[in-house]
Amino acid sequence: MNPLHGALRRRLLIASAAALAVPHAQAQAPHRPGEALKPRALVFPRDHGTHNETRTEWWYLTGHAKNAQGRDFGFQVTFFRSRVDGTQDLQSRLAAKQLLFAHAAITDVQGGTLVHDQRIARWNGEPPAQAERGVFASARDTQVLLRDWQLTRGGDGVYTTRVAGAELTIDLRATPAQTWLLQGEDGFSRKGPDATQASFYVSQPHLAVRGTLGLKGERFEVQGTAWLDHEWSEALLHPEAVGWDWIGMNLFDGHSLTAFQLRRKDGSKVWAGGSFRASGSAQSPTDIYRFRPGEVDFKPQRWWTSPLTRARYPVEWVVRTPADFYTVKAVIDPQELDSRASTGTVYWEGLSDLIDSNGQPVGRGYLEMTGYAQRLVL
């Protein structure tokens, strides 16, 4: 174990007494659209489901897997929900009160390529009206359907995702090996200096994955490890922020690392955060360290320019956290997603390796970078 991990464990133990003295967030009145989010106690499985009263929400499954011959893949399935403010008071069953988007991608490490697809549909927010059209998100638990694409969570906590695209298919079961991780303070995650810039943010690291990936007509039986994020918010971006850089890393020893920064156009940091959770299934103040903004820095080391959009992305970083100084390296450079046909954004999201300050590979997960092609608009 890296000696810095041992030092962090000691910090976790020292911090636990103070954390235990902080009361849990109290239940609040229902959130009203347009109001700033306020801390509250999360209730599961309800809060694994959709929160249609908030402006933006996503369920985000990423991971890596191999087939029996050792062929290496990354995969990503994301469902987004966006509230349409101008239609909320309309009574028509055809009113597009919500928009549902979905993105999916497979990184073929051996082939050095990324294949992706996308979907978009309108939804009136009421299950009975749209269920037969296959556009639906449940408020009771994770169950998001966009026609032939889906992400669901069963009563046993196992996630299932099925995606059928023009050049890719994803059919996976992801079984938790650890409990979910409440990011920020009991799931309430600040995203800027203004208290209104916040989200509710729940992660499920170290999911054991089995299933099939299809790529341009070939099918591969695979198994691996995944990470799921569920986040919902009313407002995320500070006015000066153009986008963010984020990593979610499953460490090989069972630890979990999250780090992010919101970034100005000149690359300077507006806000930062994240967490380090020690291995195991418990969720207590003694096994989670939540990073403060001044404790996280992203320093780009190498850049790649997209031949399609001419956007220039840092595909290698040094990320300073209280756990260690890590190097994050893209496994292949061309992992840009052009989603202008759905969400209207262009961003880089791809499988990446995590290397500790001793130069040893210690984990693998996903790096996401937004706001490099144009300012991100949520």
C-alpha positions in Angstrom: 0.0 0.0 0.0 1.2 3.5 -0.8 2.4 5.1 2.4 0.3 8.1 1.6 -2.8 5.8 1.8 -1.7 4.9 5.3 -1.4 8.6 6.2 -4.9 9.2 4.8 -6.3 6.4 6.9 -4.9 8.1 10.0 -6.6 11.4 8.8 -9.9 9.6 8.4 -9.7 8.3 11.9 -8.9 11.7 13.3 -11.7 13.3 11.3 -14.3 10.7 12.4 -15.0 12.2 15.8 -15.8 15.6 14.3 -17.9 14.0 11.5 -19.9 12.0 14.0 -20.8 15.2 15.9 -22.4 16.8 12.7 -26.1 16.0 12.6 -27.5 14.4 9.5 -29.4 16.7 7.1 -33.0 17.1 8.2 -35.9 16.2 5.9 -37.1 19.3 3.9 -40.3 20.3 2.2 -40.5 19.0 -1.4 -38.3 20.8 -3.8 -40.1 23.3 -6.0 -38.8 23.8 -9.6 -36.5 26.8 -9.8 -35.5 26.9 -6.2 -32.0 26.2 -5.0 -31.3 22.7 -3.7 -31.1 22.4 0.1 -29.4 19.6 2.0 -31.7 16.8 3.1 -31.5 13.2 4.2 -31.5 10.9 1.2 -34.0 8.0 1.3 -33.4 4.8 -0.7 -34.5 3.2 -2.9 -36.6 6.3 -3.7 -33.6 8.5 -4.3 -32.2 6.1 -6.9 -35.2 7.1 -9.0 -35.9 10.2 -11.0 -36.4 13.7 -9.5 -38.5 15.4 -12.2 -38.8 18.6 -10.2 -35.1 19.4 -10.6 -33.6 20.9 -13.8 -31.0 18.3 -14.6 -30.3 14.6 -13.8 -28.2 11.8 -15.0 -27.4 8.1 -14.4 -23.9 7.3 -15.6 -22.4 3.8 -15.9 -18.8 3.4 -16.9 -16.3 0.6 -16.7 -13.8 -1.7 -18.3 -14.1 -5.4 -19.2 -12.2 -8.1 -21.0 -13.2 -11.2 -22.9 -11.7 -14.7 -22.3 -8.9 -13.9 -24.8 -7.9 -10.7 -22.9 -9.3 -8.2 -25.4 -9.8 -5.0 -23.4 -12.8 -2.7 -23.6 -14.1 0.4 -22.0 -17.9 1.1 -21.9 -20.2 4.0 -21.1 -24.0 4.3 -20.8 -25.5 7.6 -19.7 -29.1 8.6 -19.4 -29.9 12.3 -19.0 -33.2 14.0 -18.0 -33.8 17.7 -18.5 -36.8 19.6 -17.3 -38.5 21.9 -19.9 -39.6 25.0 -18.0 -41.9 26.4 -20.6 -44.2 23.4 -20.7 -44.7 22.6 -17.0 -48.2 24.1 -16.8 -49.5 22.6 -20.0 -52.2 20.0 -19.5 -51.8 18.2 -22.8 -50.6 14.6 -22.6 -48.3 15.4 -25.6 -46.5 18.2 -23.7 -42.8 17.7 -23.6 -42.3 18.4 -19.9 -39.1 16.5 -19.8 -36.5 15.5 -22.3 -34.6 12.2 -22.1 -31.3 11.7 -23.7 -29.0 8.7 -23.8 -25.3 8.3 -24.8 -23.5 5.0 -25.2 -19.9 4.2 -26.2 -17.4 1.4 -26.4 -13.7 1.9 -26.4 -11.8 -0.8 -28.2 -8.4 -0.6 -26.7 -6.8 -3.2 -29.1 -8.3 -1.4 -32.1 -7.5 2.1 -30.8 -11.0 3.3 -31.6 -14.2 4.5 -29.9 -17.7 3.8 -31.2 -20.7 5.7 -29.9 -24.4 6.3 -30.4 -27.1 8.6 -28.9 -30.8 8.9 -28.4 -33.3 11.7 -27.6 -37.0 11.6 -26.8 -39.6 13.8 -25.1 -41.6 12.7 -22.1 -44.6 14.2 -20.3 -43.4 13.0 -16.9 -46.3 10.6 -16.3 -45.6 6.9 -16.6 -49.0 5.7 -18.0 -49.0 8.1 -20.9 -45.7 7.3 -22.3 -45.0 3.7 -21.2 -46.2 2.1 -24.4 -43.9 4.4 -26.4 -41.0 3.2 -24.3 -40.0 6.5 -22.8 -40.1 6.5 -19.0 -38.2 7.1 -15.8 -39.4 5.8 -12.5 -39.5 7.8 -9.3 -39.4 4.7 -7.1 -35.9 3.4 -8.2 -33.5 3.5 -11.1 -35.6 2.5 -14.1 -34.9 4.6 -17.2 -36.3 3.5 -20.5 -35.7 5.2 -23.9 -37.2 2.8 -26.3 -34.7 0.1 -27.0 -32.2 1.5 -24.4 -32.6 0.9 -20.7 -30.9 1.1 -17.3 -32.6 -0.5 -14.4 -31.9 -1.4 -10.8 -33.5 -4.5 -9.3 -34.6 -5.1 -5.8 -31.4 -7.0 -5.2 -29.4 -3.9 -6.1 -28.1 -5.3 -9.4 -28.1 -2.9 -12.3 -29.0 -4.1 -15.8 -28.3 -2.1 -19.0 -29.3 -2.9 -22.5 -28.4 -0.7 -25.5 -28.8 -1.5 -29.2 -27.1 1.0 -31.6 -26.1 1.0 -35.2 -22.6 -0.2 -34.6 -22.6 -1.2 -30.9 -24.6 -3.2 -28.4 -24.2 -3.3 -24.6 -26.0 -6.0 -22.5 -24.5 -6.0 -19.0 -25.4 -6.9 -15.4 -23.5 -4.9 -12.7 -23.5 -6.3 -9.2 -22.5 -4.2 -6.2 -19.5 -5.4 -4.2 -19.8 -2.4 -1.8 -22.5 -0.1 -0.7 -23.2 3.2 -2.4 -21.0 6.2 -1.7 -22.7 9.5 -0.7 -20.5 12.2 -2.2 -20.1 15.6 -0.6 -21.8 16.0 2.8 -24.2 13.0 3.1 -24.9 13.2 -0.7 -25.1 17.0 -1.0 -22.2 18.0 -3.2 -21.1 21.6 -3.6 -20.1 22.6 -7.2 -19.1 26.2 -6.7 -18.5 29.1 -4.2 -22.2 29.9 -4.2 -24.2 27.6 -2.0 -26.8 27.3 -4.8 -24.2 25.7 -7.0 -24.7 22.1 -5.7 -26.1 18.7 -6.6 -27.2 15.6 -4.9 -24.6 13.0 -5.9 -24.6 9.2 -5.2 -21.9 6.9 -6.5 -21.7 3.1 -6.7 -18.1 2.1 -7.1 -16.7 -1.4 -7.7 -19.6 -3.0 -9.5 -18.8 -6.5 -10.8 -19.8 -6.7 -14.5 -20.7 -9.6 -16.7 -22.4 -9.7 -20.1 -21.8 -9.0 -23.8 -20.5 -6.1 -25.8 -21.2 -5.9 -29.5 -18.9 -3.9 -31.8 -19.5 -3.6 -35.6 -21.1 -7.0 -35.8 -18.8 -8.9 -33.4 -20.0 -10.0 -30.0 -17.8 -10.4 -27.0 -18.6 -12.2 -23.7 -16.9 -10.0 -21.1 -16.5 -9.4 -17.4 -15.0 -6.5 -15.5 -15.6 -3.7 -13.1 -17.8 -0.6 -13.3 -18.8 2.6 -11.6 -22.2 4.2 -11.5 -23.0 7.9 -10.7 -26.4 9.3 -10.1 -26.6 13.1 -9.8 -29.4 15.6 -9.9 -29.3 19.4 -9.6 -31.0 22.7 -10.1 -27.9 24.7 -11.0 -24.3 23.4 -11.3 -22.1 25.8 -13.2 -20.7 29.0 -11.7 -21.0 31.9 -14.3 -17.2 31.8 -14.9 -17.1 28.1 -15.4 -16.9 26.7 -19.0 -16.8 23.0 -18.0 -15.3 20.4 -15.7 -12.7 17.7 -15.4 -13.7 14.6 -13.5 -12.3 11.1 -12.6 -14.1 8.1 -11.0 -11.5 5.4 -10.4 -11.8 1.9 -9.0 -8.5 1.1 -7.4 -7.3 -2.5 -7.6 -7.1 -2.9 -3.8 -10.8 -2.0 -3.4 -10.4 1.7 -2.7 -12.4 4.3 -4.7 -11.2 7.8 -5.8 -13.3 10.6 -7.1 -11.9 14.0 -8.0 -13.3 16.9 -10.1 -12.7 20.5 -10.9 -14.8 23.2 -12.5 -12.7 25.3 -14.8 -12.6 28.8 -16.3 -11.8 29.3 -20.0 -8.1 30.0 -19.1 -7.9 26.6 -17.3 -7.9 28.0 -13.8 -9.9 26.3 -11.1 -13.3 27.7 -10.0 -14.1 24.9 -7.6 -12.9 21.4 -6.8 -13.8 18.4 -4.7 -14.0 14.6 -4.5 -13.5 11.8 -2.1 -11.4 8.8 -1.2 -13.1 5.7 0.2 -11.1 2.9 1.8 -11.9 -0.6 0.6 -14.7 -2.6 2.2 -18.4 -2.4 2.2 -19.0 -0.1 5.2 -20.0 3.5 4.9 -19.0 5.5 8.0 -17.0 8.6 8.8 -13.9 6.4 9.3 -13.7 5.0 5.7 -14.4 8.2 3.7 -12.3 11.3 3.3 -14.1 14.1 1.4 -11.8 16.6 -0.3 -12.0 20.3 0.2 -11.5 22.6 -2.9 -8.0 23.6 -1.9 -6.9 20.0 -1.6 -7.5 19.0 -5.3 -5.5 20.3 -8.3 -5.5 19.1 -11.9 -2.3 19.8 -13.9 -2.3 18.9 -17.6 0.7 17.0 -18.9 -0.1 16.0 -22.5 -2.7 17.2 -25.0 -4.5 15.6 -28.0 -6.3 17.5 -30.7 -9.5 16.1 -32.2 -9.3 15.8 -36.0 -13.1 16.1 -36.1 -13.8 19.2 -33.9 -10.3 20.6 -33.5 -10.9 20.7 -29.7 -7.7 20.2 -27.7 -8.0 17.9 -24.7 -5.5 17.1 -21.9 -5.3 13.3 -22.1 -2.8 13.0 -19.3 -3.0 14.7 -16.0 -1.3 14.9 -12.6 -4.1 15.1 -10.0 -3.2 16.2 -6.5 -5.4 14.9 -3.8 -5.0 14.1 0.0 -4.7 10.5 -0.9 -1.7 10.8 -3.3 -0.4 12.7 -6.4 -1.8 10.5 -9.2 -1.1 10.4 -12.9 -4.2 9.8 -15.0 -3.5 8.6 -18.6 -6.0 7.9 -21.3 -5.7 4.3 -22.6 -6.2 5.7 -26.1 -6.5 9.4 -27.1 -9.5 9.4 -29.5 -12.3 9.1 -27.0 -14.3 12.3 -27.9 -18.1 12.1 -28.1 -19.9 14.3 -30.5 -23.4 14.5 -29.1 -24.6 17.5 -31.1 -27.5 15.4 -32.4 -28.9 15.0 -28.8 -27.6 17.1 -25.9 -25.8 19.5 -28.2 -22.4 19.1 -26.5 -19.0 17.8 -27.5 -16.9 16.3 -24.8 -14.2 13.8 -24.1 -15.0 10.8 -21.9 -12.9 7.7 -21.9 -11.2 4.8 -20.2 -8.0 5.8 -18.3 -5.4 4.4 -16.1 -4.5 5.6 -12.6 -0.8 5.6 -11.6 0.4 6.5 -8.1 3.3 8.7 -7.1 5.6 5.7 -7.1 4.9 5.1 -10.8 2.8 2.0 -10.1 -0.6 1.3 -11.8 -3.1 1.3 -9.0 -6.5 1.6 -10.7 -8.6 2.1 -13.8 -11.7 4.1 -14.5 -13.1 7.0 -16.5 -11.9 10.6 -17.2 -14.5 13.1 -18.3 -13.7 16.5 -19.8 -16.3 19.1 -20.8 -16.1 22.7 -22.1 -13.1 22.3 -24.4 -15.0 22.4 -27.7 -17.4 25.1 -26.4 -18.7 26.3 -23.1 -20.9 23.6 -21.5 -24.6 24.6 -21.2 -26.8 22.5 -18.9 
